[in-house]
Amino acid sequence: MKTLIRSTTAYRIFAADARKGSCAHTTLVLFPDEKYLRLFLTECAKAFFADMGARVADLIGKECFSDCLFFPAQDEKFTVDDAAKIVDESLLRPTEGEKKLFVLDHFSNASPLVQNKLLKVLEEPPEGVYFLLGAPSEHAVLPTVLSRSKKLAVAPFSEKEVAEALSRTHVGEKGIAEAAAACGGIFSDAEALLLDGGEQFALAERFLSGEGVEALARGITDKNAKQFFAAVRLVVRDAMFMAAGQEKFCARKTPAMRGLATSIPLGALVRAEEYVTDAEREIKFYANPAQAALSLSVRIRKERERWQKLSS
């Protein structure tokens, strides 16, 4: 994952600014992979202090370097107390050098009250004090914070980049191509799909066939919904390729896939891809995953029946 992070334009810009001593006082990194957002910020922090050597880099990796402070604590929520500590700590001089960095992980989860408490120090920090904020997206970051920050957005990785990274980190695992194709450029989603042994893809094939949909949907929860719908999206895409005679572009080439490609009209598959995107959007806005799956199944079935009537 570190190789992927260091290959991004956002990381390279931040690292180059750090080498030149020209970092903005407040930088906001937008990285859509929530699982690895803190790691991205950690790698940026190491680049910020690169001139201080390997010892400091090691301490930053352990989040115990005195001039690089991480907030909130790992797996904790951002609190008003955290904001107060940041303001207080920003007034203290660096311990080992001339600069101090505050790394604020998942800043989009901080309440408006917390974000507002930090506005002044983000806009006019003491000399030598810098802020590195991280968020998966900017929608929950206050406009007043955005206006005070240099924004570095990281695009989802390409399918090739994810596949190569999975090959490095999960040597010999089967299903890398499917996981990379389905993940939407989010490496942690690819890992989750890969490590479940192809179960989500098999469920997606059953789902599209209409076999036991109600029972299957009941097993879709907040924990596995993202991976399930990503698998459905890939299965629909590959079924379209097969139905169009372009099997060479498919990541998944199973007998079940060929059955779907012949039983579901191409027009219905095209609409099904749109419906999957709609379902994923609903999940992001806290829709019930099981209900979203059932609704998706009904929409696909009706579209399938409509196209079958048109062709009969």
N, C-alpha and C positions, 0 to 999 in steps of 0.2 A: 504493500500500500504506500509506503514511503516513496518508492520509485514513481508511482503514479502522481503523488502529491508534488514531488519536485519537478515533474514534467509540465505542470500547469503554468499557464501564462501568469496567473495571479501570484503564485509563489515566486516565479522568476522576477516579476516586477518588484515585489516586496524585498526579496533578497538583494536585488540590484540597488534599490533605494537605501537599504541598510549599509551596503558596502560604501556607498557614496556619502553616507551620513545625511541623507535627504528624506528620511521617512516622514510622512505626515504625522502630526501629533496624535491624530485619531484615524485609524484604518479599520474599515468594516469589510471582512471577508464573507462572501456569500457562497457557501458550499452545500449543495443539496443532500449530501450523504451525512445524515445526522449522526450515525454511529461513529464515523471517523472525523467529525468536525473538530473535536478536541485535539486529535492527532495532527490535523492540518495546522491548527493554531500553534501546537507545540513545535512543529517543524519550522514554522515561520519565526517563532521565538528564538530557536536555535540560530537561524540565519541572522536575526537581529543582533545577537551577541557573538557572531562567528569570530570576531577578532579577539575574543577572550579565550579561545581554545577548547580542547576536548573536555577538560574537566567541567567547565561551565555548561557545555552541551549536555553532558551526562547528568548534571544536577537539574537542568531544565527538564530533561526527560522524566526525572523523578519528581518534578514539581517542588523542588526544595532549594532553588537558587534564590538568595535573599533579594536580588534586584529584579526578579521576574516572578510576579505574583499572580496566581491563577484564582479566578472567582467564577462561579461559586465552587465549593469543594466538589470533588467528583461525585456525580449522581445526586447532587443536592440542588434545591431550587434557589434562584436568586432572591435575596431578601433585602429589606430596607437596611438591616444591620450590615449586610455586605456593602451596600452603597456608602454607608457611614464610614466603614473601615477603609474603603478605597479612598475616600476624600481625605481621611486622616493620614493614611500611609503616603499619599501623594505629596504631603508636606515635608516628609522626612527625606533627607539626602540619600542618594544611593550608597550602598555599603562598599562595593568593590570597584566601582568605576565612576563614570560621569553621567550615566543614564539609567533609567528605571522603566521597566515595561509592565503594564497591567494587562493580563490576558483575560478577557471576559467571554466565557464560553456560553453558547446558546443565549445570546443577549436578547433574542426575540422572545424568550420565555420570561424575561423580566417584566414586571408590571409597569404600566405607565408611571406610577408613583416612583418606582425605583429609577426608571430611565430619566425622569424629570429631575430627580435628586442629583444625578450625575451630569446634567447638561453643562453647568458652569465649568466644571473641571475638564470636561471633554473639549469645550471650546477654548478655554484659556488655562491649560495645565501649567504647573510650575516648571521652571527651566529643567530640562533633562528628563521630563516625564512623558511617556508615550502610552497610548492605549491601542490594543489590538482586540477588536470585537469580532465575534463570529456568530453567524446565524445561517440556517438552511435557506431562508428567503427573507426578503426585506419587508413583507407585508405587515408584520407585527412590530417592526421597529418604528418608533415615532419619527415623523417627518423632520422634527427639530434635531433629532440625532443624526438622521441621514444627511441633513444640510451641513453638519459639522464634521462629516467623515469623508475620507477618501475611500471610495467603494471599489472593491476588487471582486468581481463575480466569476465563479468557476463553472464552466459549462459541464454537463454530464459527459463522462468519458465515452469514447467510441467503443463499439462492439469489439473491435480488434484489440484496443488497449485493455479492456476488461478481460478478454480471453487470455491475453499474454500474461497479465498479472495473476489470474487464477492458475495458469500453468506453472508460474513460479512459486506460488504459495500453497498450492494443493496438487503437488506432483502425482501424476498417475490417476487422479480422480476421473471417473467417467461422467459425461454430461456437461463438460465445460462449454461446448459450443451453444447448447440450449440455454444454459444459465446466462451466458454473456449476451445472447440475443434477446433474452426476455427482460433483462434487468433495467432497461431504460437508461443505461449509463451510470447506474448507482451501484458501486462495487459491493457494498454490504448486502444489497438485495441479491446480487449474483451469488455471493457466498451462501446465503440462506437457501437459495434454490438448488445450489450444487450439493450442499451438505444434507439435504433431505432425501437424497438418493433418487431423485426423479419423481417423488410421490406427487408433488403438485402438478406436474405435467400429465401424469396418468389421470389424476382427478379432473384436470381440465378437459382431457379427451372424453372422459365419461360424461362430464357436464354438457359438452356440446352435442354429444350423441343423444342426450335426453334421458339417459339411463339413471334412475333413482335420484333425480335432481333434488327433490325435497329433503331426503335424508342427507344427501351430500351437502346441501346448503346449511343445514343445521350445524355441521361441523366447521363452518367458516366463522372464525372469531376475529377480534381485533389483533390477535397475535399472529395469525397466518393469512389475513385477508390480502395484504399487499402482495405477498408472494403468489397467492392463488390467482388473483386477477392478472398479475403479470404473466403467469403461465397460460391463462386463458387467451390473453392478447397474442402471445407467441403462437399458440396452437391455431388460432384463427388466421394469423398471418401466413403460417406455413400451409394451412389448408387452401388458402387463396392461391399461393404459388403452385401447389399441386393441381388445383382445378384449372389453372391457366396454362398448365403444361410446362411450368418452370421449376420442377422439383430440385434442380441443381442449386437453387437459392435457399432451400429449406435447411433449417438447423435440426429439425426432428423428422425422421423418415421411418415411422413405425406403421405396421398394418392398420392400426386404429386411425392414424392420420390419413391413410389412403382411403379408408372407409368414409371418413368425414368429407374428404374432398369430392367423393363421388355422390354422396347422399345429400349434401347441402349445396344448393345452387350458388354459383359464383356471386351473383348479385346479392344474395342473402348474406354471404360471408363479408362482402364489402360493408354492408350496413352493420353487421355484427361487430366489426372492428370499431365503428363509431360508438356503438352501444357500450362496448367494454370501456372505452375512454370515459363515457358518461358515468359508468358505475365507479370507476376509479376516482373521478372527481367527487362523487357523492361521498365516498369513503373518507376523503380528505376533510370533508365538512361534517364528519361524525355521524354519517348514516349508519344504520345497523348493517353489518356485513352480510349476515344471513339473508336479510330482507333484500338487500341490494343484489345479491346473487339470484334470488328467486325472481326478482323483477327483470333482471338481465335475461334469465332463461325464458321467461314469457315473451319478452320482446324478440329474442332470436327465433323462438318457435313460430311466432306469428309471421315474422319476415320470411322464414323458410316456407311456411305454408302458402304465403302470398306468391312467392316466386315459383313454387311448384304448380300453382293454379295457372299462372301466366304461361308456363311452358307446356301445359297439358293440352 
